[in-house]
């Protein structure tokens, strides 16, 4: 069975075709600047063939047409006809309180996703466009499944997801903590249990998805009890361009001093803060790391802030779960930045957590234990694979029809 996994935004569409008999990627690619000038597609196959070219994509339907042509291409293709695609799985960022499990796409489900657009304006609107564009190209015969990023976090108790603002705003606007990166946290927490040779139902794990967007999650007995991202992905630790959590009065104080509108403050906190805002160098950690190595104080400062914040969340969740049996680092920085992992683990030395510096330094983009033999609990780097998780969910639903 071949499953096409789609991760669409308002102007982008990432895709990956996976052979579920081997769970190996066959081809993957990205359509960028959909609906804008200079739109293009980049495509790569598992055997190393690739191309990138500009192509007119005024909407998601045209983007899916470009994807289908790439998959069928004589030179770069991997299938003979579209009938080989057994199902399509879509990543959906916001499922709100409506969806706690993957769903087969129906008109009702599409309407449900649309109803949640106010909670994720760019993401959910783009997802709906992609679903409709996909249907226009692949037709109704190919089943589609939606997998929600918030679903894994739906087990949080009220005490964790409620905000201490007037309750009426929860009733009127569903203002609460939803979290994000749920598909990744689910994948790596289960992978950690397998790595440890234990049942996830018996474990208390803390999973750290650290990248340009970052979140930390407490997974107790296979269920989420708390997570760092909130109503939106702005909450939690500092990120590439996001501030992470702060005193709410900072928002009103800066807005009043600078005469900024709510929209302008939203841009400041989401796109001008974090690594970029503190370092003044870049939102890309590779650039910030280079600047630190060259003696840039602000670059060094933002790294110290980041390490400290990650360690604090781990400490919070250790308490929230009444213990911890293992810690996971994943995503771009979590998988590829040994200095970050070592610094965070050093904060946990009081609890007997220790890093194997040599193994940690050699671990980039692969799965491995990085804790020392005498560490009180294991710490691992696990390469996340959200696309495979979505494909597995899609396969399970399709096979149950």
C-alpha positions as CSV (number, residue, x, y, z in Angstrom):
1,X,0.0,0.0,0.0
2,X,1.3,3.4,-1.0
3,X,0.1,6.4,1.0
4,X,0.6,10.1,0.1
5,X,1.1,12.3,3.2
6,X,0.3,16.0,2.9
7,X,1.4,18.9,5.2
8,X,-0.2,22.0,3.7
9,X,-0.1,25.6,4.7
10,X,-1.8,28.7,3.2
11,X,0.9,29.0,0.5
12,X,2.9,25.8,0.8
13,X,2.4,22.0,0.4
14,X,4.9,19.4,1.6
15,X,4.3,15.9,0.5
16,X,5.8,12.4,1.0
17,X,4.8,9.1,-0.7
18,X,5.4,6.2,1.6
19,X,5.4,2.5,0.8
20,X,3.6,1.1,3.9
21,X,4.9,-2.5,3.2
22,X,8.4,-1.3,4.1
23,X,7.5,2.0,5.8
24,X,10.1,3.6,3.5
25,X,9.8,7.0,1.8
26,X,9.5,6.6,-2.0
27,X,9.5,10.3,-2.9
28,X,9.0,13.7,-1.2
29,X,8.8,17.3,-2.1
30,X,7.5,20.8,-1.5
31,X,5.4,23.3,-3.4
32,X,6.1,26.8,-2.3
33,X,4.6,30.3,-2.9
34,X,1.2,28.9,-3.9
35,X,-1.0,31.7,-5.1
36,X,2.0,34.0,-5.5
37,X,4.5,35.0,-8.1
38,X,7.5,32.7,-8.4
39,X,5.8,29.6,-7.2
40,X,7.9,26.4,-7.6
41,X,8.1,22.7,-6.8
42,X,11.1,20.8,-5.5
43,X,10.9,17.0,-5.8
44,X,13.3,14.2,-4.7
45,X,13.1,10.4,-4.9
46,X,14.5,7.8,-2.5
47,X,17.0,6.7,-5.2
48,X,18.4,10.3,-5.5
49,X,16.7,11.7,-8.6
50,X,15.6,15.3,-8.0
51,X,14.5,18.5,-9.7
52,X,13.3,22.0,-8.7
53,X,11.5,24.3,-11.1
54,X,9.2,27.3,-11.2
55,X,5.6,26.4,-12.1
56,X,2.4,28.5,-12.0
57,X,0.4,27.4,-9.0
58,X,-2.5,29.9,-8.4
59,X,-4.2,27.5,-5.9
60,X,-3.8,24.2,-4.1
61,X,-5.6,22.3,-6.9
62,X,-2.8,23.3,-9.3
63,X,-0.2,22.4,-6.7
64,X,-1.7,18.9,-6.4
65,X,-1.6,18.7,-10.2
66,X,2.1,19.5,-10.1
67,X,2.6,16.9,-7.4
68,X,0.8,14.2,-9.4
69,X,2.9,15.1,-12.5
70,X,6.1,14.8,-10.5
71,X,5.1,11.4,-9.1
72,X,4.1,10.2,-12.7
73,X,7.1,11.8,-14.5
74,X,9.0,9.6,-16.9
75,X,12.3,11.0,-15.6
76,X,11.5,11.6,-11.9
77,X,8.4,9.6,-11.3
78,X,7.9,6.7,-8.9
79,X,4.5,5.4,-9.9
80,X,2.8,4.5,-13.2
81,X,-0.6,5.9,-12.5
82,X,-2.4,7.6,-9.6
83,X,-4.4,4.5,-8.8
84,X,-1.3,3.3,-7.1
85,X,-1.9,5.8,-4.3
86,X,-4.2,3.9,-2.0
87,X,-5.0,6.8,0.4
88,X,-4.0,10.3,1.4
89,X,-3.2,11.5,4.9
90,X,-3.4,15.2,5.8
91,X,-1.7,16.8,8.8
92,X,-4.1,19.3,10.4
93,X,-2.7,21.6,13.0
94,X,-5.8,22.5,15.0
95,X,-8.5,19.9,16.0
96,X,-9.7,21.9,19.0
97,X,-12.0,20.0,21.3
98,X,-13.8,18.5,18.3
99,X,-11.3,15.8,17.3
100,X,-9.2,13.5,19.5
101,X,-8.6,10.9,16.9
102,X,-7.8,10.7,13.2
103,X,-10.9,11.0,11.0
104,X,-11.9,9.9,7.5
105,X,-12.5,13.0,5.4
106,X,-16.2,13.8,4.9
107,X,-18.1,17.1,4.3
108,X,-18.9,17.2,8.0
109,X,-15.2,16.8,9.0
110,X,-14.2,19.6,6.5
111,X,-16.8,21.8,8.0
112,X,-15.5,21.0,11.5
113,X,-11.9,22.0,10.4
114,X,-13.3,25.2,9.0
115,X,-15.1,26.0,12.2
116,X,-11.7,25.9,14.0
117,X,-10.0,28.4,11.6
118,X,-10.2,31.2,14.2
119,X,-7.9,29.1,16.5
120,X,-5.4,28.6,13.7
121,X,-6.2,31.1,10.9
122,X,-3.3,30.4,8.5
123,X,-2.9,26.7,9.2
124,X,-6.5,25.4,9.2
125,X,-7.5,27.6,6.2
126,X,-4.6,26.2,4.2
127,X,-5.5,22.6,5.3
128,X,-9.1,23.0,4.0
129,X,-7.8,24.5,0.7
130,X,-5.4,21.5,0.4
131,X,-8.1,18.9,1.1
132,X,-10.4,20.4,-1.6
133,X,-7.5,20.8,-4.0
134,X,-6.5,17.2,-3.4
135,X,-10.0,16.0,-4.1
136,X,-10.1,17.9,-7.3
137,X,-7.1,16.1,-8.6
138,X,-7.4,12.6,-7.1
139,X,-11.2,12.4,-7.1
140,X,-13.5,10.8,-4.5
141,X,-12.3,7.3,-5.1
142,X,-9.1,7.8,-3.1
143,X,-9.9,7.9,0.6
144,X,-8.5,10.8,2.6
145,X,-7.7,10.9,6.4
146,X,-7.0,13.9,8.6
147,X,-4.6,13.6,11.6
148,X,-4.7,16.4,14.1
149,X,-1.6,17.8,15.8
150,X,-3.7,18.7,18.8
151,X,-5.2,15.2,19.2
152,X,-2.4,13.6,21.3
153,X,-2.8,16.5,23.8
154,X,-6.6,16.0,24.2
155,X,-6.0,13.8,27.3
156,X,-4.8,16.8,29.3
157,X,-6.9,17.4,32.5
158,X,-8.8,20.6,33.0
159,X,-6.3,21.8,35.6
160,X,-3.6,21.8,32.9
161,X,-5.5,23.1,29.9
162,X,-7.5,25.9,31.5
163,X,-6.3,29.5,31.7
164,X,-7.2,31.7,34.7
165,X,-9.1,34.2,32.7
166,X,-12.9,34.7,33.2
167,X,-14.5,31.3,32.5
168,X,-16.9,32.9,30.0
169,X,-14.1,33.2,27.4
170,X,-13.7,29.4,27.5
171,X,-17.4,29.0,27.0
172,X,-17.7,31.7,24.3
173,X,-14.4,31.3,22.4
174,X,-12.9,28.0,23.6
175,X,-9.9,29.8,25.0
176,X,-7.7,27.0,26.6
177,X,-4.4,25.2,26.1
178,X,-4.4,22.9,23.0
179,X,-0.7,22.3,22.4
180,X,1.0,21.4,19.1
181,X,3.5,19.0,17.6
182,X,1.3,16.2,19.0
183,X,2.0,13.8,16.1
184,X,5.8,14.2,16.8
185,X,5.4,13.8,20.6
186,X,3.3,10.7,20.1
187,X,5.8,9.1,17.6
188,X,8.9,9.7,19.8
189,X,7.2,8.7,23.1
190,X,6.2,5.4,21.7
191,X,9.6,5.0,20.0
192,X,11.3,5.7,23.4
193,X,9.2,3.0,25.1
194,X,10.3,0.6,22.4
195,X,13.9,1.7,22.8
196,X,13.7,1.1,26.5
197,X,12.1,-2.3,26.0
198,X,9.1,-1.3,28.1
199,X,5.4,-0.7,27.8
200,X,4.6,3.0,27.4
201,X,1.6,2.4,29.8
202,X,4.1,2.0,32.5
203,X,6.3,5.0,31.8
204,X,6.6,8.7,32.6
205,X,8.3,10.4,29.7
206,X,9.3,14.0,28.9
207,X,9.6,14.6,25.2
208,X,11.4,17.7,23.9
209,X,10.6,18.7,20.3
210,X,13.1,21.5,19.8
211,X,13.4,23.2,16.4
212,X,12.4,26.5,14.9
213,X,9.2,25.9,16.7
214,X,9.5,24.1,20.0
215,X,7.4,22.3,22.5
216,X,7.9,20.1,25.5
217,X,5.3,17.5,26.7
218,X,4.7,15.3,29.7
219,X,3.6,11.8,28.7
220,X,2.4,9.7,31.7
221,X,1.3,6.1,30.9
222,X,1.1,6.9,27.2
223,X,-1.2,10.0,27.7
224,X,-0.4,13.7,27.7
225,X,-0.8,15.4,31.1
226,X,0.7,18.8,30.1
227,X,2.4,20.5,27.2
228,X,4.2,23.8,26.8
229,X,2.4,25.3,23.7
230,X,-1.0,26.8,24.5
231,X,-4.0,28.3,22.7
232,X,-1.5,28.9,19.9
233,X,2.1,27.8,19.2
234,X,3.4,31.0,20.7
235,X,3.4,29.7,24.3
236,X,6.2,27.8,26.0
237,X,9.9,28.2,25.5
238,X,11.5,30.8,23.2
239,X,11.8,29.7,19.5
240,X,13.3,30.9,16.2
241,X,11.1,34.0,16.0
242,X,8.5,33.4,18.8
243,X,8.9,34.8,22.3
244,X,7.5,31.9,24.2
245,X,5.7,32.6,27.5
246,X,6.1,36.0,29.2
247,X,4.3,38.3,31.6
248,X,1.1,39.3,29.8
249,X,1.7,42.9,30.9
250,X,4.8,42.9,28.6
251,X,2.4,42.8,25.7
252,X,0.3,45.8,26.9
253,X,3.3,47.7,28.1
254,X,5.1,47.5,24.7
255,X,1.9,48.1,22.8
256,X,1.3,51.3,24.7
257,X,4.8,52.6,24.6
258,X,5.2,51.9,20.8
259,X,1.6,52.6,19.9
260,X,1.2,49.1,18.3
261,X,-2.0,47.5,17.3
262,X,-3.0,44.0,18.3
263,X,-2.0,42.8,14.8
264,X,1.4,44.5,15.1
265,X,2.0,43.0,18.6
266,X,1.1,39.6,17.2
267,X,3.8,40.0,14.5
268,X,6.3,41.2,17.0
269,X,5.8,38.2,19.3
270,X,5.5,35.6,16.6
271,X,8.0,36.8,13.9
272,X,10.5,39.2,15.5
273,X,11.2,37.7,18.9
274,X,13.0,34.5,20.1
275,X,16.4,33.7,18.8
276,X,16.1,36.5,16.2
277,X,14.9,39.1,18.7
278,X,17.5,38.5,21.4
279,X,20.5,37.7,19.2
280,X,19.8,40.3,16.5
281,X,21.5,37.9,14.2
282,X,19.1,35.3,12.8
283,X,16.3,32.9,13.6
284,X,18.5,30.1,12.3
285,X,20.4,28.5,15.2
286,X,23.3,27.7,12.9
287,X,23.8,31.4,12.4
288,X,23.4,32.2,16.1
289,X,25.9,29.4,17.0
290,X,28.4,30.9,14.6
291,X,27.9,34.3,16.1
292,X,28.4,33.0,19.6
293,X,31.6,31.3,18.5
294,X,32.8,34.7,17.2
295,X,32.2,36.3,20.6
296,X,28.7,37.7,20.1
297,X,27.3,38.2,23.7
298,X,23.6,38.3,22.7
299,X,24.0,35.1,20.7
300,X,25.5,33.4,23.7
301,X,22.8,34.9,25.9
302,X,19.9,33.6,23.9
303,X,21.4,30.1,24.0
304,X,21.7,30.3,27.7
305,X,18.1,31.5,28.0
306,X,16.9,28.6,25.8
307,X,18.8,25.9,27.7
308,X,17.5,27.3,31.0
309,X,13.9,27.3,29.8
310,X,14.0,23.8,28.5
311,X,15.5,22.5,31.8
312,X,12.8,24.4,33.8
313,X,10.0,22.8,31.8
314,X,11.5,19.4,32.3
315,X,11.6,20.1,36.0
316,X,8.0,21.2,36.0
317,X,6.8,18.1,34.2
318,X,8.9,15.8,36.4
319,X,6.9,17.2,39.4
320,X,3.6,17.1,37.4
321,X,4.0,13.4,36.7
322,X,5.5,12.5,40.1
323,X,8.7,11.3,38.6
324,X,10.3,10.7,35.2
325,X,11.6,7.5,33.6
326,X,13.1,8.9,30.5
327,X,13.7,12.1,28.4
328,X,13.7,12.5,24.6
329,X,15.2,15.1,22.4
330,X,13.8,15.4,18.8
331,X,13.3,17.7,15.8
332,X,15.9,20.0,14.2
333,X,17.8,21.3,17.2
334,X,16.9,18.4,19.5
335,X,18.4,15.9,17.0
336,X,21.3,18.0,15.7
337,X,22.6,20.3,18.5
338,X,24.8,18.3,21.0
339,X,25.7,21.5,22.9
340,X,22.0,22.2,23.7
341,X,21.4,18.7,24.9
342,X,24.5,18.7,27.1
343,X,23.7,22.0,28.7
344,X,20.1,21.0,29.5
345,X,21.2,17.6,31.0
346,X,23.8,19.4,33.1
347,X,20.9,21.3,34.8
348,X,19.4,17.9,35.7
349,X,22.5,16.7,37.4
350,X,20.9,17.2,40.9
351,X,18.6,14.4,40.0
352,X,21.4,12.1,38.9
353,X,20.8,12.6,35.1
354,X,24.2,12.4,33.3
355,X,25.3,12.8,29.7
356,X,27.8,10.7,27.9
357,X,29.6,13.6,26.3
358,X,31.4,11.6,23.6
359,X,28.3,9.8,22.4
360,X,26.2,13.0,22.6
361,X,28.8,14.9,20.5
362,X,28.7,12.1,17.8
363,X,24.8,11.9,17.7
364,X,23.2,14.1,15.0
365,X,20.0,13.2,13.2
366,X,19.9,9.6,14.4
367,X,18.4,7.6,17.3
368,X,20.7,6.9,20.2
369,X,20.9,6.9,24.0
370,X,23.1,9.8,25.0
371,X,23.0,9.4,28.8
372,X,25.9,7.7,30.6
373,X,25.7,4.2,32.0
374,X,25.4,5.6,35.6
375,X,22.6,8.1,34.7
376,X,19.5,7.9,37.0
377,X,17.3,7.7,33.9
378,X,17.9,7.2,30.2
379,X,18.1,10.2,27.8
380,X,17.7,9.6,24.1
381,X,17.8,11.4,20.8
382,X,15.1,10.0,18.5
383,X,14.6,11.2,15.0
384,X,11.0,12.2,14.6
385,X,8.9,11.0,11.7
386,X,5.5,12.7,11.7
387,X,4.9,11.7,8.1
388,X,5.2,8.0,9.0
389,X,2.9,8.5,12.0
390,X,0.3,10.1,9.8
391,X,0.7,7.3,7.2
392,X,0.2,4.6,9.9
393,X,-3.0,6.4,11.1
394,X,-4.2,6.7,7.6
395,X,-3.5,3.0,6.8
396,X,-5.4,1.9,10.0
397,X,-8.5,3.9,9.1
398,X,-8.5,2.8,5.5
399,X,-8.1,-0.8,6.3
400,X,-11.0,-0.6,8.7
401,X,-13.4,0.6,6.1
